[in-house]
Amino acid sequence: MIFLGMKRKPKTKEEIENDPIKKAEQTRQDRKAIQEAHWETFIKEKEEMQEMIQEIEGDDIADAMFKERRDWVAQYRSDFNKVPDGLEKFYERNNVQEPLTAEEEEKKAAEEEEKGKKGKDKGKGKGKGKGKGKGGGGGDDEPKKMNIGPSEVVGKFDEFYEEYNKEWSNRDESDNKQ
């Protein structure tokens, strides 16, 4: 049957020893063992590094964070002429919101429109009784604050520029005959 090709010829001792499937499996096991050893080393050294940083730089980091909070409170006092109620605003200023989906944007726009309508109605009723120049605590006495830094338009251009760089700047049209 072997000579007809209906049955495989038995493997020799040499072929059994040099089986590529067994070698591949052994190589995979060796690599997994090395990988686990490296992972354990990484975790151990990471913990040691954290302890070392805590010992060496922990006080400096804490002092820097306290200084940042004190500076924020001082800036808040200079802007609003009062001490902040808490530090929630300090921590919220660094939170980056995830981009809104189309549905969330529509809901937000609808809520803003409703708030805008309510705000206009309230504003009309208050302003009629006061005359001009009576100094009823209006905001005209305070100097207007100017926004410093790039405007929203510049931010939009930056977004368009990044999108262009991701999408189009690396395209190769040399094979395009048209």
DASULPE-V699239 format. One line per field, one symbol per residue. psi: psi as a letter, one per 20 degrees, with the letter a starting at -180 (. if undefined). A space follows every 10 residues. Layout:
psi->???
This chain:
psi->hghijiqqpq qrhghghkph ghgggggggg hgggghghgg gggghggggg ggggggjghg gggggggggg hgggggghgj kqpqhajghg hhhippqqqq rgghgggggg ghgghgghhg ghhhhgihiq rqjilkkrjh hqqqppppaq rhghgghggh gggghgghhj pojhioh.
